């Protein structure tokens, strides 16, 4: 995710050091804007992937030694490809206002149209640039800099954090936020703002949090906070565990990146859903590149992916067939490449890849294009290799994932693929508009439900403790509960190194049931709907053979609970097709608890790599 650091009355070196400490978040480009004591503003931006901050440091090495006011940014592209002209800070038409921004300005298209009609010229492809022009417009209307930012933020929808400097205000930096973190720090003659505690550690004597819809005026001698209406507020002081070093701060107080990233899942889903509805209420996939006509013409979808992305693809099959009525195959990318698949110009091949670089998926997409099929990729990395080569793209907006075992990216993939299925249903006319609208409304409830499921970690831990010591695990499910079961088994294998098999519950009696014996743990995903009863029958079959049964069941499902030794309760989801992002959460937590009990490094499991660029 993007990172912000700003300093008033500090050194350029502090900003560069702050950017270095934000690098761990993952980024593709970086930049700073500096206002010196003479009231001159200059900008340096570099788009050289993970070398950008180092290059920036070299270019700034001869910068002013005297205190300056400056904002810096590491960018993880969401709107517009990673390039120097899309790197932050962005400036207004006068070049005197510079803005850095994290998050998404949801209504940037309409704001940009309005501003352009008013004579503003846009030079980047980002959503951020509208903020610079909104500030410019408010300044022209007579507002001061804090008032201009407040006016801008009143117009903006979405979740964001911004910091702004102005050439005419060498001692002032203003910042604001909504649903994205921003912290303030004060020290002797220097005040700071940052999106991430790691950038402030050791730099400030006192730390404060900024709340939603508050404006911070950051000056060398301290910070002042107001509401958007200009009323002063006392910022809440933030006390930091004195034992925290840089790494602890980067993990945000979590023990590891995996638990931090699991906690970020509600935001990952919410951000992936942001900005997807047009003014007429219809779904719009802005970055898609393929046209509605292209997609109306397809008569088959083939999803190709690896690992957790493959499981997301399996969920997509149910959604694509049910909602868009388009025959869908799901293939493991490394298998797909060598099976001479039947593809033509009416086939849509959907690659699902967090990194956008996994070689097998990339080659499967290349093969698809050679066969004349349309290639679409669902990726978390803007301008990744797959995103560049495919005909179309949908971005998940989970932010960088550090933990090798995918969590938040997997959930964001499921949601992005469901958006694709609903878009296809809308364009192909297979679902009435009001049904699409109702389902999208339900998708928007998922962040809250996922947060609710995450809040039950203690109960999951207790179940994990009860079965700790077991060596053999089966994960069963049917319908969309099946890919959830596979993902649960994969998580357990990846980080706990325990033998875990995911299986379609109905297939159990054709072999694997022979393996069930006292001591085997069977985790069954009980999805609401037509298959619920059938999964419960399968549960009874394994229980009678001595297995220890754990069920993932919706709150209130006492029948399921009565069949099990342990229950992982989940908040109910009205449409079972939308349930996987919720039901997979207790399984992630379950694997996490068992792995931690075994003392494993959950972020860097043995033998595994985050991005697999070999066959
Ligand atoms: C590796 C990772 C998995 C990931 C898979 C596919 O195996 O450890 O977490 O699901 O690659 O990666 P992709 O970047 O293509 O989604």
Boltz pocket constraint, residues with backbone or C-beta under 6 A from the ligand:
constraints:
  - pocket:
      binder: B
      contacts: [[A, 306], [A, 307], [A, 308], [A, 309], [A, 352], [A, 353], [A, 354], [A, 355], [A, 356], [A, 357], [A, 358], [A, 361], [A, 403], [A, 404], [A, 405], [A, 406], [A, 608], [A, 609], [A, 610], [A, 611], [A, 612]]
      max_distance: 6.0
